[in-house]
Amino acid sequence: MDVRGQVGIITGATRGIGKAIAEGLAKNGVNLAIAGRNIDAAKEVAAAFTVFGVKAVGIKLDVSKPEDVIKAFEDVEKEFNRIDILINNAGITKDGLLIRMRDEDWDSVIDTNLKGVFLCTREAVKVMSRQRYGRIINITSVAAFMGNPGQTNYSASKAGIVGLTKTVAREYAVRGITVNAVAPGFIQTAMTDVLSDRVKEDMKKIIPLGRFGTAEDVANAVIFLALPDSGYITGQVIHVNGGMYM
């Protein structure tokens, strides 16, 4: 289960789930590229993880822009000479009922959440194919499977990730690359912190375990899939939702 010395790229890694994943990988000895739109935040997070004895760099990356993605992956390969792990975590929401949803709100969510996964995965498999080894883990959502009112764009983007995951898994298994997804449910983040206590209690009633998940709950599943010993698992979705969706 040793991943020490491997190199991982985590998108959207400056806070929340992405940061928890990055910390977990760093504790296991993985060298990191912390990717985010805010370069100062990315560098700050990367610097904090060097206490675990790993090399970590912050990189500016807007996953919706092909030129940004190509440059970022070129820079990471130049810096580390390899890429073993890709965590496609970057995502945004722009909620609204379907009839009121603006075209630009649809496009921006699809471009970041789905196109971004496509662009990053395409660059990663170029490197991983030469290595004949790689682990790609995509963060989808329970919304991809259950739907969620007011999130037509978000649910569609996350459902698209599932199809992309399964197809790339089939295409690149022969190259020693596994591709899986993790689908979080209600996770305690800045987005859920602003909800009223009544709304939170109502939400918890539909979760059999009776609580929101934590970023670490999601990170644990992702880290398992990133390990060499998970090499016979590909094209799968692991649900981390406290039993809300079975």
Secondary structure as UniProt FT lines:
FT   TURN            4..5
FT   STRAND          7..11
FT   HELIX           16..27
FT   TURN            28..29
FT   STRAND          31..36
FT   HELIX           39..49
FT   HELIX           50..52
FT   STRAND          56..60
FT   TURN            63..64
FT   HELIX           66..80
FT   STRAND          85..88
FT   HELIX           98..100
FT   HELIX           103..110
FT   HELIX           111..115
FT   HELIX           116..131
FT   STRAND          134..139
FT   HELIX           143..146
FT   TURN            149..150
FT   HELIX           152..172
FT   HELIX           173..175
FT   STRAND          177..184
FT   HELIX           190..193
FT   HELIX           197..204
FT   TURN            205..206
FT   TURN            208..209
FT   HELIX           215..226
FT   HELIX           228..230
FT   TURN            231..232
FT   STRAND          237..240
FT   TURN            242..243
//
